[in-house]
Amino acid sequence: MEIALFILLAAVVFVVKAVKVVPQQYALVVERLGKFHVVLAPGLSIVAPFIDRVAYRHLLKEVPLDVPSQICITRDNTQLQVDGILYFQVTDPRLASYGSSDYVMAITQLAQTTLRSVVGKMELDKTFEERDMINHSVVAALDEAAASWGVKVLRYEIKDLTPPKEILHAMQQQITAEREKRALIAASEGRKQEQINIATGEREAAIQRSEGERQAAINQAQGEAEAIKAVADASAQAIQKIATATQAPGGMEAVNLQVAEKYVDAFSGVAKQGNTLILPGNMAEIGSMVAAAMSIVKGQK
């Protein structure tokens, strides 16, 4: 009974030691008698108990690694505090186990030294503009070195660039001055455009006024010409009618009567225009004067 129980217990221990279940995105490095034997893929695997042992366990997922903050000296001798984050992935579990004693520390230290080297070749202003270039340079250097460690460096991102307080204050003053300069330029451009618009408006208004005055003068001249022409036409028609009327029977008598009436009316209004009277020498000779006027009319006829 005791032997059977011992055999059962030994079988259970054998099964536990022989059967290995590897989770997804993990890899187990197995050594046989102290020497590398095999890498177990995800799933169920069988190993030799007491001969094989799981020496290393690796995560195959992408791992973010926080790179500690450090002080870097730029090309123009300015201190700049830089910190970032690194993303890597184990691609070869065997090299990751035996290529480096601690590939995480190796990647971290190499990232810091590479970052100091890249920043040291740049001026302060360029470090803020060329973040992508810095990231690519760090990734290229790390990926080349980490290939022998079984690790693939995927990307590096700078989280923050912090210059000294004095430099930061000077940069803020520079930005403020630049914004004030742009504001003054914009204001002057606005005033310039305003003056141009005013001058253009006054010029167009003067042109419109001159055109209006010119057209008004033309219209007035045309109106006066039309009026003179109308008066002349009316006078001609009146004379023509008078001439025609004198040819009719009794026409001359009517002319004599009209001349006499005009003569009398003229003398009746003399006293109303002033104190000075201009009278003919003989008031009784009015008839003779009318006859003289009619003789003139006849002579014209």
Order of alpha helices (4+ residues) and beta strands (2+ residues): alpha-beta-beta-beta-beta-beta-beta-beta-alpha-alpha-alpha-alpha-beta-alpha-alpha-alpha-alpha
